[in-house]
């Protein structure tokens, strides 16, 4: 409800009370006056008059209250006026006293003013002195720092001198830049910086020259450390592979004992060779590089220093990679070549890790790729001149150590191991040439007779060298003979030695056992099919090799062929690869020795026919004789006796299996048939000789006696196994012609 509405409602209820309320509202100022007055005038007639009456009555009441209030306080007001009149007299007296006091203060202050002025003058002097001291204190650090700079220059502490210059320029000189001595110092600093640059660059050049001399020692140390780090892995490899190494095949000790022995020797060797471990920092003082780098960094010319350093090191790299002309003659030549290269890149790796930005990984990778291409080309060229397998093996070991060392410093070396596979083929070729000489010596020293065995000890020695088994021979009492000659166990031992030698190259090539097994089998196949086969064929064709020797060679090749399975087991024991593996390469001994036997058999037939020709050439028939001698010709009887003895050797060769018996019988039968046919042909050619003009009856009868002896020889079964008169048929044409 609005104020007017509210007032109207109140007037309707009680007009007198309403006016009282209106007056109360006007006095309180809580409601708008306009609305209140409007409600008084608008709501009832004569409201204005009544309101004015009420208002006058209210005013009169207030006036009465004011009058009462004034009457109440009037006496106090009068008393206050009376007191003021009394105070006026005291105030005048106080004024006179204040004036007199002021005069006396003025007279007393004149002396104070004089003393105060003296104090002011002293304070000004003191302030000036303080100012001078402050300026001197500001200049003294500058002079001290400059003196320190001179001392650092004299002591060749150039990096510290540059830091001092930087402090002078940034901290001290701005404080005293207004002084003339400071300007002289500022002008002298650029010259000092140039001097420092020249001196530091000279130190860097001396360092680069020195590092060339130390690269060999650094590389040797790094390679030695890498080799020592591998000793534990190699020891563990030998521990796991108990058949690793020489004479393992006949070693009777247990695997645990062999493991303990291998580890013991490894640790003892390590203790003996243990020396103080040197690092690249111990061998080379890199402080010139650090100082020069810091100096050029402070001078803001770091890029110039980096370019100069990289350019000089690339030149040195090309010199290091240049091999000596006779490097391939000794292993020391290769070792010096590798140690210099390792030393160079060890230094670069150290610079890469201890400096920031002087060399980068991209820079070292680029430099290494360039060097690796050159190294591979050099090794490929020089290793081709190596004909000594020991030198090639030492070169391989150096390359492995070289690669492992640089791989430890983060350089990729896969291409070096690829090169080792090329060198491995060359190594195998040198081994094949070496073993060709070994085989020739063995064949030259062989007597081509069965091995005599006197006692059990000799038998065990032979069995330990060559896997020979014959139950029938073992039952025989001593002395007895082994069917093969001395060359067989020697050849077998040398094949195993070749496998060991080939295995040495496969060590540390980071290849699996399967790959090593495959490499060993392939190289052994080359030894059998090419080297040994060639030596056997050359041996068979030598003029001094007789029929007995050829027969013994056939026996020998049979035993060597049977020993191939033991060689396969030997390789399996070394590499721990099962022969049932799908990709396992088999040894080609069967074809190798079969070809040798065929060649020996053919040579037997040829030499036998040649011997027959020699006897036939002794024939001296008198084709005009009147009467025969009554007995066969002497040359023919000698020939028949020779054939009987030869075939007796064939048929009585000691055999240790049915296969040997079959082989001996087949060779003997073929040789006997060939000999009879050749003899028949030779006799036929005598009769059909174009120079023979006539033959007497006595000569015919004499020739008939010889033919009869030939037929008797054929019918006497000089070689068992012929059916019926198969052998006599060889002379049927001669009988018909005769």
ChimeraX attribute file (.defattr): number of C-alpha atoms within 10 A of each C-alpha:
attribute: neighborCount
match mode: 1-to-1
recipient: residues
	/A:1	5
	/A:2	8
	/A:3	16
	/A:4	19
	/A:5	14
	/A:6	12
	/A:7	22
	/A:8	21
	/A:9	15
	/A:10	17
	/A:11	21
	/A:12	11
	/A:13	11
	/A:14	10
	/A:15	18
	/A:16	14
	/A:17	12
	/A:18	19
	/A:19	22
	/A:20	15
	/A:21	15
	/A:22	23
	/A:23	18
	/A:24	12
	/A:25	15
	/A:26	16
	/A:27	11
	/A:28	9
	/A:29	10
	/A:30	9
	/A:31	13
	/A:32	12
	/A:33	15
	/A:34	11
	/A:35	14
	/A:36	20
	/A:37	17
	/A:38	15
	/A:39	21
	/A:40	24
	/A:41	16
	/A:42	13
	/A:43	16
	/A:44	13
	/A:45	10
	/A:46	11
	/A:47	17
	/A:48	15
	/A:49	12
	/A:50	16
	/A:51	21
	/A:52	12
	/A:53	13
	/A:54	16
	/A:55	16
	/A:56	12
	/A:57	11
	/A:58	13
	/A:59	12
	/A:60	12
	/A:61	11
	/A:62	12
	/A:63	11
	/A:64	11
	/A:65	12
	/A:66	12
	/A:67	10
	/A:68	11
	/A:69	11
	/A:70	12
	/A:71	10
	/A:72	10
	/A:73	10
	/A:74	10
	/A:75	10
	/A:76	10
	/A:77	10
	/A:78	10
	/A:79	10
	/A:80	10
	/A:81	10
	/A:82	11
	/A:83	10
	/A:84	10
	/A:85	10
	/A:86	10
	/A:87	10
	/A:88	11
	/A:89	10
	/A:90	10
	/A:91	11
	/A:92	10
	/A:93	10
	/A:94	12
	/A:95	11
	/A:96	10
	/A:97	11
	/A:98	11
	/A:99	11
	/A:100	11
	/A:101	11
	/A:102	11
	/A:103	10
	/A:104	11
	/A:105	11
	/A:106	10
	/A:107	10
	/A:108	11
	/A:109	11
	/A:110	11
	/A:111	10
	/A:112	11
	/A:113	11
	/A:114	10
	/A:115	11
	/A:116	12
	/A:117	11
	/A:118	11
	/A:119	12
	/A:120	11
	/A:121	11
	/A:122	12
	/A:123	12
	/A:124	11
	/A:125	12
	/A:126	12
	/A:127	12
	/A:128	12
	/A:129	12
	/A:130	12
	/A:131	12
	/A:132	12
	/A:133	12
	/A:134	12
	/A:135	13
	/A:136	11
	/A:137	11
	/A:138	15
	/A:139	19
	/A:140	13
	/A:141	14
	/A:142	21
	/A:143	16
	/A:144	11
	/A:145	17
	/A:146	18
	/A:147	12
	/A:148	16
	/A:149	22
	/A:150	15
	/A:151	13
	/A:152	17
	/A:153	18
	/A:154	11
	/A:155	10
	/A:156	14
	/A:157	14
	/A:158	24
	/A:159	21
	/A:160	17
	/A:161	25
	/A:162	23
	/A:163	14
	/A:164	18
	/A:165	23
	/A:166	15
	/A:167	14
	/A:168	23
	/A:169	17
	/A:170	11
	/A:171	12
	/A:172	21
	/A:173	21
	/A:174	11
	/A:175	16
	/A:176	16
	/A:177	14
	/A:178	10
	/A:179	11
	/A:180	9
	/A:181	12
	/A:182	20
	/A:183	13
	/A:184	10
	/A:185	16
	/A:186	14
	/A:187	10
	/A:188	11
	/A:189	16
	/A:190	12
	/A:191	10
	/A:192	17
	/A:193	18
	/A:194	12
	/A:195	14
	/A:196	23
	/A:197	18
	/A:198	12
	/A:199	15
	/A:200	24
	/A:201	21
	/A:202	14
	/A:203	17
	/A:204	22
	/A:205	16
	/A:206	12
	/A:207	18
	/A:208	17
	/A:209	12
	/A:210	13
	/A:211	21
	/A:212	18
	/A:213	12
	/A:214	17
	/A:215	25
	/A:216	22
	/A:217	20
	/A:218	28
	/A:219	28
	/A:220	21
	/A:221	20
	/A:222	26
	/A:223	23
	/A:224	15
	/A:225	16
	/A:226	19
	/A:227	16
	/A:228	14
	/A:229	12
	/A:230	13
	/A:231	15
	/A:232	15
	/A:233	11
	/A:234	14
	/A:235	18
	/A:236	13
	/A:237	12
	/A:238	17
	/A:239	19
	/A:240	12
	/A:241	16
	/A:242	19
	/A:243	22
	/A:244	18
	/A:245	13
	/A:246	12
	/A:247	12
	/A:248	15
	/A:249	15
	/A:250	10
	/A:251	11
	/A:252	9
	/A:253	9
	/A:254	9
	/A:255	15
	/A:256	11
	/A:257	10
	/A:258	18
	/A:259	18
	/A:260	12
	/A:261	12
	/A:262	17
	/A:263	16
	/A:264	13
	/A:265	13
	/A:266	16
	/A:267	14
	/A:268	12
	/A:269	12
	/A:270	14
	/A:271	10
	/A:272	9
	/A:273	10
	/A:274	10
	/A:275	8
	/A:276	6
	/A:277	10
	/A:278	12
	/A:279	12
	/A:280	19
	/A:281	12
	/A:282	10
	/A:283	14
	/A:284	16
	/A:285	13
	/A:286	17
	/A:287	13
	/A:288	18
	/A:289	22
	/A:290	18
	/A:291	19
	/A:292	24
	/A:293	26
	/A:294	19
	/A:295	25
	/A:296	23
	/A:297	14
	/A:298	14
	/A:299	15
	/A:300	10
	/A:301	13
	/A:302	17
	/A:303	14
	/A:304	11
	/A:305	19
	/A:306	15
	/A:307	12
	/A:308	11
	/A:309	18
	/A:310	17
	/A:311	12
	/A:312	12
	/A:313	16
	/A:314	13
	/A:315	10
	/A:316	16
	/A:317	20
	/A:318	13
	/A:319	12
	/A:320	21
	/A:321	18
	/A:322	12
	/A:323	19
	/A:324	12
	/A:325	9
	/A:326	10
	/A:327	18
	/A:328	22
	/A:329	16
	/A:330	13
	/A:331	17
	/A:332	13
	/A:333	16
	/A:334	22
	/A:335	20
	/A:336	19
	/A:337	20
	/A:338	25
	/A:339	22
	/A:340	23
	/A:341	24
	/A:342	27
	/A:343	26
	/A:344	22
	/A:345	22
	/A:346	20
	/A:347	18
	/A:348	20
	/A:349	19
	/A:350	15
	/A:351	18
	/A:352	17
	/A:353	13
	/A:354	11
	/A:355	14
	/A:356	10
	/A:357	14
	/A:358	21
	/A:359	20
	/A:360	16
	/A:361	14
	/A:362	9
	/A:363	13
	/A:364	17
	/A:365	14
	/A:366	12
	/A:367	18
	/A:368	19
	/A:369	14
	/A:370	14
	/A:371	19
	/A:372	18
	/A:373	12
	/A:374	16
	/A:375	20
	/A:376	16
	/A:377	13
	/A:378	15
	/A:379	20
	/A:380	15
	/A:381	12
	/A:382	18
	/A:383	22
	/A:384	13
	/A:385	12
	/A:386	18
	/A:387	18
	/A:388	14
	/A:389	21
	/A:390	15
	/A:391	17
	/A:392	25
	/A:393	20
	/A:394	17
	/A:395	25
	/A:396	26
	/A:397	18
	/A:398	18
	/A:399	20
	/A:400	21
	/A:401	21
	/A:402	25
	/A:403	23
	/A:404	20
	/A:405	23
	/A:406	24
	/A:407	14
	/A:408	11
	/A:409	15
	/A:410	12
	/A:411	18
	/A:412	16
	/A:413	18
	/A:414	11
	/A:415	12
	/A:416	18
	/A:417	18
	/A:418	13
	/A:419	16
	/A:420	24
	/A:421	15
	/A:422	12
	/A:423	21
	/A:424	20
	/A:425	13
	/A:426	19
	/A:427	27
	/A:428	21
	/A:429	18
	/A:430	18
	/A:431	23
	/A:432	22
	/A:433	17
	/A:434	16
	/A:435	21
	/A:436	19
	/A:437	14
	/A:438	17
	/A:439	21
	/A:440	15
	/A:441	12
	/A:442	16
	/A:443	20
	/A:444	12
	/A:445	11
	/A:446	14
	/A:447	13
	/A:448	22
	/A:449	18
	/A:450	18
	/A:451	18
	/A:452	17
	/A:453	17
	/A:454	13
	/A:455	12
	/A:456	12
	/A:457	10
	/A:458	12
	/A:459	19
	/A:460	12
	/A:461	10
	/A:462	18
	/A:463	13
	/A:464	13
	/A:465	15
	/A:466	19
	/A:467	17
	/A:468	15
	/A:469	10
	/A:470	11
	/A:471	9
	/A:472	10
	/A:473	16
	/A:474	11
	/A:475	8
	/A:476	10
	/A:477	11
	/A:478	14
	/A:479	11
	/A:480	16
	/A:481	17
	/A:482	19
	/A:483	20
	/A:484	25
	/A:485	21
	/A:486	21
	/A:487	22
	/A:488	25
	/A:489	22
	/A:490	19
	/A:491	19
	/A:492	20
	/A:493	14
	/A:494	16
	/A:495	19
	/A:496	19
	/A:497	15
	/A:498	21
	/A:499	20
	/A:500	19
	/A:501	19
	/A:502	23
	/A:503	20
	/A:504	14
	/A:505	24
	/A:506	23
	/A:507	14
	/A:508	15
	/A:509	15
	/A:510	11
	/A:511	11
	/A:512	11
	/A:513	15
	/A:514	17
	/A:515	16
	/A:516	22
	/A:517	25
	/A:518	19
	/A:519	18
	/A:520	26
	/A:521	23
	/A:522	16
	/A:523	22
	/A:524	27
	/A:525	19
	/A:526	18
	/A:527	25
	/A:528	23
	/A:529	19
	/A:530	15
	/A:531	22
	/A:532	25
	/A:533	21
	/A:534	16
	/A:535	20
	/A:536	23
	/A:537	16
	/A:538	12
	/A:539	19
	/A:540	24
	/A:541	15
	/A:542	10
	/A:543	8
	/A:544	9
	/A:545	16
	/A:546	16
	/A:547	21
	/A:548	15
	/A:549	19
	/A:550	23
	/A:551	23
	/A:552	22
	/A:553	27
	/A:554	25
	/A:555	24
	/A:556	22
	/A:557	23
	/A:558	22
	/A:559	21
	/A:560	23
	/A:561	18
	/A:562	15
	/A:563	19
	/A:564	19
	/A:565	15
	/A:566	15
	/A:567	20
	/A:568	19
	/A:569	16
	/A:570	17
	/A:571	25
	/A:572	20
	/A:573	18
	/A:574	23
	/A:575	21
	/A:576	17
	/A:577	18
	/A:578	14
	/A:579	15
	/A:580	7
	/A:581	9
	/A:582	7
	/A:583	11
	/A:584	16
	/A:585	16
	/A:586	15
	/A:587	21
	/A:588	18
	/A:589	25
	/A:590	16
	/A:591	14
	/A:592	21
	/A:593	24
	/A:594	16
	/A:595	17
	/A:596	24
	/A:597	23
	/A:598	13
	/A:599	18
	/A:600	25
	/A:601	22
	/A:602	16
	/A:603	20
	/A:604	24
	/A:605	22
	/A:606	16
	/A:607	17
	/A:608	21
	/A:609	20
	/A:610	14
	/A:611	17
	/A:612	21
	/A:613	15
	/A:614	13
	/A:615	19
	/A:616	17
	/A:617	11
	/A:618	11
	/A:619	14
	/A:620	10
	/A:621	13
	/A:622	15
	/A:623	18
	/A:624	13
	/A:625	16
	/A:626	15
	/A:627	13
	/A:628	19
	/A:629	13
	/A:630	10
	/A:631	14
	/A:632	19
	/A:633	18
	/A:634	14
	/A:635	17
	/A:636	20
	/A:637	17
	/A:638	12
	/A:639	19
	/A:640	18
	/A:641	13
	/A:642	15
	/A:643	21
	/A:644	18
	/A:645	13
	/A:646	18
	/A:647	21
	/A:648	14
	/A:649	16
	/A:650	24
	/A:651	20
	/A:652	11
	/A:653	19
	/A:654	18
	/A:655	20
	/A:656	16
	/A:657	12
	/A:658	9
	/A:659	11
	/A:660	18
	/A:661	17
	/A:662	12
	/A:663	16
	/A:664	22
	/A:665	20
	/A:666	17
	/A:667	23
	/A:668	26
	/A:669	21
	/A:670	16
	/A:671	24
	/A:672	24
	/A:673	21
	/A:674	18
	/A:675	21
	/A:676	24
	/A:677	18
	/A:678	20
	/A:679	23
	/A:680	19
	/A:681	15
	/A:682	18
	/A:683	19
	/A:684	17
	/A:685	12
	/A:686	14
	/A:687	18
	/A:688	12
	/A:689	10
	/A:690	8
	/A:691	8
	/A:692	10
	/A:693	8
	/A:694	10
	/A:695	14
	/A:696	15
	/A:697	15
	/A:698	18
	/A:699	20
	/A:700	21
	/A:701	20
	/A:702	24
	/A:703	22
	/A:704	18
	/A:705	18
	/A:706	20
	/A:707	21
	/A:708	15
	/A:709	18
	/A:710	23
	/A:711	20
	/A:712	12
	/A:713	19
	/A:714	22
	/A:715	16
	/A:716	13
	/A:717	17
	/A:718	20
	/A:719	22
	/A:720	13
	/A:721	11
	/A:722	13
	/A:723	8
	/A:724	10
	/A:725	12
	/A:726	11
	/A:727	24
	/A:728	19
	/A:729	17
	/A:730	22
	/A:731	23
	/A:732	14
	/A:733	12
	/A:734	19
	/A:735	15
	/A:736	7
	/A:737	10
	/A:738	13
